[in-house]
Every structure is written in structure tokens, then in C-alpha cells.
């Protein structure tokens, strides 16, 4: 190929040489697959990462639901009567996978209510969209209505090409889990 180009340059003026090389380049299909992949690689990778992040957030939410429900059962049956707030948080974290910074990032709110109709399940964010929780720990007595709520700010990674699962101004996604029940008589 190099010898052929050298021979062409000696016999042709530059504009004609450029046209000849251009025609050869257009007809050559050896790199077409690489060029086509380069054109679709960015959208493909963006979609792949978005799917993975969506799956991780779904898995984290389900794990949190399961951990909170198992720990809330201890309150419902009276097994958590001797727990402090920190002890209950440890029990919730024990039932969750290691993917959470449970002790540092999890916010637990355990409250008692007079009736199920008075339970406040509003999203705990202020007007600016920031998480604003005033957590309490009141597991109640036998027969009390108790609501256990857990909140966790899950960091999002994929925030490009118009895709973002973040719903807080910090760029994180608020995961929450709620369990409402009436304590068994104990």
C-alpha cells in the first residue's frame, strides 16, 4: 500500500491524488464495524449503566423493606420492649445486606398513634426538597398502633444523558420503608 502511494505521488498532482485516496477510502469496508460500534457505544453503555442502577435501587429498596418488616415484628410481638433506639437500629441493620451504611445513614422513626386514620405518612421533605425528619422512638405498649418508618439517602451514580433517579437536591434517591400495625397484647 505504501509503495503504491509513493508511486502515485510521483505521477499525480496533489488534488488528483487526494480524490484517488478518498475514493479508495470510501470503498474500503474493513473498519466499518468498529466505526458503527463507536457510534452506538455511548448510548449502549448509558442504557446499560441505567439498567444496572435501577436494579440496584430496586434491590436496595426491597432489602430495606424486608429488614424493617422483620425488626418491626419484634416490636409487634413485644420482643423489642427492652430495646433502645440504637438497639432497634442494630436489629434492623442485622436483617439488611452490607450494601447500606446502615448505622450512619439510616434514619428510623417509630411512633405510636391513637387510630389508624391519624397516621401521618407524608413524605418527610421540606419545601426545598431536602430530607427533614425528626425521628422518635416510641414502640408503645400492647394494643398500641405503631408505625415504623425508615429512610435512607441512596447515592445515585448514573446522572448523564438525561437519566437520573435522584429525587433529592443532593443528587441522592430517598428510599423509605413503612410498617404500620397494632401491637399484640403483651
C-alpha positions as CSV (number, residue, x, y, z in Angstrom):
1,X,0.0,0.0,0.0
2,X,2.8,2.4,0.9
3,X,4.7,1.6,-2.3
4,X,1.6,2.2,-4.3
5,X,1.0,5.6,-2.6
6,X,4.6,6.5,-3.3
7,X,4.2,5.7,-7.0
8,X,1.0,7.7,-7.1
9,X,2.5,10.8,-5.5
10,X,5.3,10.9,-8.1
11,X,2.9,10.8,-11.0
12,X,-0.2,12.8,-9.9
13,X,-0.7,16.4,-8.7
14,X,-2.0,16.7,-5.1
15,X,-5.8,17.4,-5.8
16,X,-6.0,14.3,-8.1
17,X,-4.1,12.3,-5.5
18,X,-6.5,13.4,-2.7
19,X,-9.5,12.3,-4.8
20,X,-8.0,9.0,-5.6
21,X,-7.2,8.2,-2.0
22,X,-10.7,9.5,-1.0
23,X,-12.3,7.1,-3.4
24,X,-10.3,4.2,-2.1
25,X,-11.1,5.1,1.5
26,X,-14.9,5.2,0.7
27,X,-14.8,1.8,-1.0
28,X,-12.8,0.2,1.8
29,X,-15.1,-1.5,4.3
30,X,-12.6,-3.1,6.7
31,X,-13.2,-0.7,9.6
32,X,-17.0,-0.3,9.2
33,X,-17.8,-2.5,12.2
34,X,-15.6,-0.6,14.5
35,X,-17.0,2.7,13.3
36,X,-20.6,1.5,13.7
37,X,-19.8,0.3,17.3
38,X,-18.2,3.6,18.1
39,X,-21.4,5.4,17.1
40,X,-23.6,3.3,19.3
41,X,-21.2,2.6,22.2
42,X,-22.1,5.7,24.3
43,X,-25.9,5.2,24.2
44,X,-25.5,1.5,24.7
45,X,-23.3,2.0,27.8
46,X,-25.5,4.7,29.2
47,X,-28.5,2.4,28.9
48,X,-26.6,-0.5,30.4
49,X,-25.5,1.6,33.4
50,X,-29.0,3.0,33.8
51,X,-30.5,-0.5,33.9
52,X,-27.9,-1.6,36.5
53,X,-28.5,1.4,38.7
54,X,-32.3,0.9,38.5
55,X,-31.8,-2.8,39.5
56,X,-29.6,-1.8,42.4
57,X,-32.0,0.8,43.7
58,X,-34.9,-1.7,43.4
59,X,-32.9,-4.4,45.3
60,X,-31.8,-1.9,48.0
61,X,-35.5,-0.8,48.5
62,X,-36.7,-4.4,48.7
63,X,-33.9,-5.3,51.2
64,X,-34.7,-2.3,53.3
65,X,-38.4,-3.3,53.3
66,X,-37.5,-6.8,54.4
67,X,-35.2,-5.6,57.2
68,X,-37.7,-3.1,58.6
69,X,-40.5,-5.6,58.5
70,X,-38.5,-8.2,60.4
71,X,-37.5,-5.8,63.0
72,X,-41.0,-4.3,63.3
73,X,-42.3,-7.8,64.0
74,X,-40.2,-7.7,67.2
75,X,-42.0,-4.6,68.3
76,X,-45.4,-6.1,67.4
77,X,-44.8,-9.2,69.4
78,X,-43.3,-7.4,72.4
79,X,-39.7,-8.8,71.9
80,X,-38.3,-5.3,71.4
81,X,-39.7,-3.9,74.7
82,X,-36.2,-3.7,76.2
83,X,-34.7,-2.2,73.0
84,X,-33.3,1.3,73.0
85,X,-33.3,3.3,69.7
86,X,-29.7,2.2,69.0
87,X,-30.5,-1.4,69.8
88,X,-33.5,-1.4,67.4
89,X,-31.4,0.2,64.7
90,X,-28.9,-2.6,65.1
91,X,-31.7,-5.1,64.8
92,X,-32.9,-3.5,61.6
93,X,-29.3,-3.4,60.2
94,X,-28.8,-7.1,61.1
95,X,-31.6,-8.0,58.6
96,X,-30.2,-6.0,55.7
97,X,-27.3,-6.7,53.3
98,X,-24.0,-4.9,53.6
99,X,-24.7,-2.6,50.7
100,X,-26.1,0.0,53.2
101,X,-24.2,2.3,55.5
102,X,-26.9,1.4,57.9
103,X,-25.6,2.7,61.2
104,X,-24.6,6.1,59.7
105,X,-27.1,6.7,57.0
106,X,-30.3,5.0,58.1
107,X,-32.9,7.2,59.9
108,X,-35.6,5.2,61.9
109,X,-38.8,6.8,63.2
110,X,-41.0,4.7,65.5
111,X,-44.2,6.4,66.7
112,X,-47.5,5.4,68.3
113,X,-50.9,6.7,67.2
114,X,-54.4,6.6,68.7
115,X,-56.1,5.4,65.5
116,X,-55.0,4.3,62.0
117,X,-56.7,7.3,60.5
118,X,-54.4,9.7,62.3
119,X,-51.2,8.1,61.0
120,X,-49.0,10.6,59.2
121,X,-47.3,9.0,56.2
122,X,-46.3,12.3,54.4
123,X,-43.0,12.3,52.6
124,X,-40.5,14.0,55.0
125,X,-39.0,16.6,52.8
126,X,-39.1,20.3,53.2
127,X,-40.0,22.9,50.6
128,X,-36.5,22.8,49.1
129,X,-36.7,19.0,48.7
130,X,-34.3,18.2,51.4
131,X,-34.9,15.3,53.8
132,X,-36.3,16.7,57.1
133,X,-37.1,14.0,59.7
134,X,-37.5,14.5,63.4
135,X,-37.1,10.8,64.4
136,X,-38.7,9.4,67.6
137,X,-38.6,6.0,69.2
138,X,-41.8,5.0,70.9
139,X,-42.5,1.3,70.4
140,X,-45.7,1.6,72.6
141,X,-47.4,-1.0,74.8
142,X,-49.6,-4.0,74.0
143,X,-52.5,-3.0,71.8
144,X,-51.0,0.4,70.6
145,X,-50.9,1.4,66.9
146,X,-47.3,1.7,65.9
147,X,-45.7,3.0,62.7
148,X,-42.1,2.1,61.9
149,X,-40.6,4.2,59.1
150,X,-37.0,4.0,57.8
151,X,-35.3,6.5,55.5
152,X,-32.1,6.2,53.6
153,X,-30.5,8.5,51.1
154,X,-29.2,6.2,48.3
155,X,-26.4,7.7,46.3
156,X,-27.0,7.7,42.5
157,X,-24.2,7.3,40.1
158,X,-25.7,7.5,36.6
159,X,-26.7,11.1,36.1
160,X,-26.0,11.7,32.4
161,X,-27.8,11.8,29.1
162,X,-31.0,12.9,30.8
163,X,-31.2,9.9,33.0
164,X,-31.3,10.4,36.8
165,X,-33.1,8.5,39.5
166,X,-32.2,11.2,42.1
167,X,-35.2,12.8,43.8
168,X,-33.4,14.9,46.3
169,X,-31.4,18.1,45.6
170,X,-28.2,16.3,46.9
171,X,-28.4,14.0,43.9
172,X,-29.5,11.1,46.0
173,X,-32.6,8.9,45.9
174,X,-34.8,8.7,49.0
175,X,-35.6,5.1,49.9
176,X,-38.2,4.6,52.5
177,X,-39.9,1.7,54.2
178,X,-43.0,1.8,56.3
179,X,-44.7,-0.8,58.6
180,X,-47.9,0.0,60.3
181,X,-49.5,-2.4,62.8
182,X,-51.3,-2.8,66.1
183,X,-49.1,-4.4,68.8
184,X,-50.2,-7.7,70.1
185,X,-51.3,-7.8,73.7
186,X,-48.2,-8.4,75.8
